[in-house]
Amino acid sequence: MLDGIMDDYLRRIGATRPERADLEGLRHVMERHLLSVPFENLGYHLDEDIFMDERVLEKIVRHNRGGGCYEVNPALSFLLTSLGYEVDILPGWVHRPGGVLGPFLGHLALRVKADGEDWLVDVGFGRNSRFPLNLASRKVQHDPHGDYQLHDVGDGAVDVYLGGKPLYRVADRPVTIADFAPTLWWYRTSPDSSFLQGLFCSIRTPDGLVTLKANKQVSMVAGEERSKRALQSEAEALEAYKEYFGISLDRLPDEPAGGVTAGVRTE
């Protein structure tokens, strides 16, 4: 069953099946994933179930959707494992504004072995790299999305920096998807959850980024150019989800209480 859906997964992201589980193939699959699968939290505002196990494949592959780190990274892990890669689930903490570190298991990333080295693979953060980051290197790693660098913080954990600013921390101790059940419940129910405070859908393009926030505004980055477009009606917003992200919705997601449009940063 999974073999069949994995072929569909590769077609979904426009990827060619790697001939071997090497770094070249990993780079290709990760890039195609980021350019095809949105980073979005629509399900949190459509009263949808959020799955982290194999059921998430139905959403991403069959329904042309995306998700947050708890969905797109596990989904990618299933794909990479089927392609012969050795994949571990790594727990993380998100660096929040004001120098505050979020809760443990607040982020989920992947460690993938390729060409004899360990690589950090993350397609579910919004500001993640386009290509895998070498987990053993502490040098600046240049990427189309910016300059990334890993910093040791003790006990095997590393902080991931972008442009000199910390994004998140990952621990070098693999866990299982089931370990995230309590924090998934928190993200689904807490008024402090960034996924409930904000409504967003974002996807990388070869030279930029397209983001739709709160059903009301499309922001586009293309190279050095930036533009914004206000959406004037429900019909226009539904069409924007379809046009920019390939997502067909029966209705708009509910807007956050109080009209909050912040939450997880996607730019």
N, C-alpha and C positions, 0 to 999 in steps of 0.2 A: 504493500500500500504506500509506504513512504517513498519507495523508489519512483513510483509514478508521479507523485506530487513533487518530488525533487526535480524531475525533468520539467514540470510545469513551472517550478520556482525559477529555474535557470532562464526559461523563456520569459517569465514575468519581469526579470531584471535585465534581460537582453545580454546574458552572459554566455560565453562558450565554455563547455565543460573542460576543465583543465586536464591535460594528459596525465599529470602526476600531481601529488600534493606538495607542491613546492611554493616558494615565495612569489614567483611570477604569477602563478595561478591565484594565490591568495590576494595579491594586489588587484588583480583583474576583478575577482568576484566582489571584493569589498568596494571598489570604485563603482561598479555597476549597481550594487545595492544602494549606495548613497545617492546615486543619480536617478534611482527608480522608485524607491520606497520612502514615503514621507515620514518625517518625525512629527507625530501628531497625537493629540489627546482627545479627539472627537468622541471616542467611546465613553469617556468619563462624563460627557454631557449629553449622551444619547441613551443613557441607562443600559449600556451594553455590558455583557460579561467580559472581564479581562482575563485572558488565559495566558499562562506562561509555559505550559506543556505543549505537546504536539498539536493541540487544538488551535493554537495561534496560527498555524500554517493555513488553515482554512480562511482566516481573515485576510492574511497578507497575500496569499497566492490566489485564492479563488475570488476574493472580493476586492482585490486591488487596493487594499488599505495599507496603512503603516501602523505606527504606535510609538510608545515611549521605550526606554531602555529595557523595561521588563518584558517587552514583547518582541521588538525587532532583534535584539541581541540573542535571546534564546532561539528565535526562528533561524537566524543566521548560523547559530551553533549547530542546529540540526542539519542544515544544508552542508556546512563544512565537514561535519562528521561523515555524512554520506559520501563526500568526495574523497575521503581517506585522511583527513587532517585529524590530528590529536588536539582536542579542544577542552579547556577547563573554564568553568564559570568563576569569575573573581568578584568578590564583594567590594563595595566602595562607599565613600562618603562624598557628598557634594560640598564644595566651598561656596558659601553663601555670602551675600554682600555684608560688609562690615567685619570681615575676617572671621566669621562664624563657620564652624565645620558642622555640617548636617549629621544626621544619625547614621550609624553603621548599617550597612545593607540598604542605604538610600540610593545606591547606584549599582548597576550590574554591567560588567564588561567581560570581555573574553580574552583568554590567553591561548594563543594558537602556535603550535610548533611547526616550523617550516625551515628547510635547509639547515637543520641542526641548531636553530636558535628559537627563542621565545619572543612572540610578537603580541603587542597589545592591539586588539581589534575592537572598535567601538563604533557602532552606527546609530546609537541611540542617545546622543547628548545634545545635539544641535550645533555645537561648536567643536565637534570631534574632527580628527584628521581624516583626510580622504584615503590615505594609505596606512598600512600597519606601522606602529611605532616599535622600534627595537627596545625590548624591556631591559636589555643589559647595558644600553648606552646611556650616558649622562651628558652627552654632547647635544647641542641644538640639532634637531631633526627638521629639515626644511620640507614643507609640504605645500600643495596648492592652497590649503586653507590657512597657512601661517607657519610660524616657527614654534615648534613644540620642544619641550625639554622635560625630562624626568628628574626628580630630586628625591633622594632617599630621606625618609623621615623616621626611620627606626622600625624594628620588629618586622622587617621585610616589606614594609609598605612604601609606596612611592607617590609623590604628588605629581600630577600632570599639569604642566604650565603651557599656556599659549601666549606668546608675545610678552613674556615676563610676568604674567598673572596666573594664579592657580585656578584650575578648573575643578578638579576632583582628585581624590586619593583612592588608590586601590591597594588591597592587601594581597600579599603573595601566599594566600592559603585558600585553595579552591573550596567551594561550597556547592550545594545542590540547589536547583531551582526551588525546591520545596522550602528551603530556608528563608525565602523572601516572602512567604505567605503573610506574616504579621505586618511587614512594611507595606505590602500591597494593600492590605486592609486599611492601613493608616492613610495611604494616598487616596483610597476610594472614599473615605468617610470623614477625615479630619478637616475642619474649617481652615486649618493652617496649611493644608496640602496645596502645593503650587499647581498641581494638576487640576484642582477644583477652582482655584483662584483665577486661573487663566484659561483661555480657549485659543488654541493655535494649531496651525498646520503649515509645515515648512518643508521645502525640498531643495537640495543642492542642484545647481546647474553646472555645466562645464566651466563657466566663468563667473558664477555668482550664486544667488539664493533667491527663492520666492517664498514669501510668508503671508499667510492670511490669518489675521487675528480678530477674534470676537465677532466673526461673521460680517465685519464692517469695513475692513481695510486690507488691501493687498499692497505689500511692500516688495520692491524688486531691486536686487543688486545685480548689475551686469558690468563686470570689470570695475572701472572707476565711477560708473554712472549709478545713481540711486533715484528711485521714483516711488511715489505712493499714489494709490487710487482708492477713493472712497466708494463703497458699494451702497447703492441707493435703495435696494429692495431685496426681499427674500429671494425672488427669482434670480436676481443678479448674483447674489451670494452663492446660490446653488450651482449656477453656471460656472462661477469662478472655481469652486471646488472641483468641478469636472474638467474645466479647461486647463488648470495649472497642475492638478494633482491626479487626474484620472479617477476621481472619486465621485460616484453617483449616489446621492442621498435622497431618501424619500422626504425628509424634513431637515431643517437646520438644527444643529446642536443647540441646546439651551445655553443662553449666555450666562456667565458667572453672576452671582448675586452682587448687586451694586455696580454692575457694568465694569468689573475689574478686567483689564486687558493685559495685566502684567503676568507674573508667574515665571515659568521656565524661560530663560533667555534663548532665543533662536538665532540671534545675529551676533 
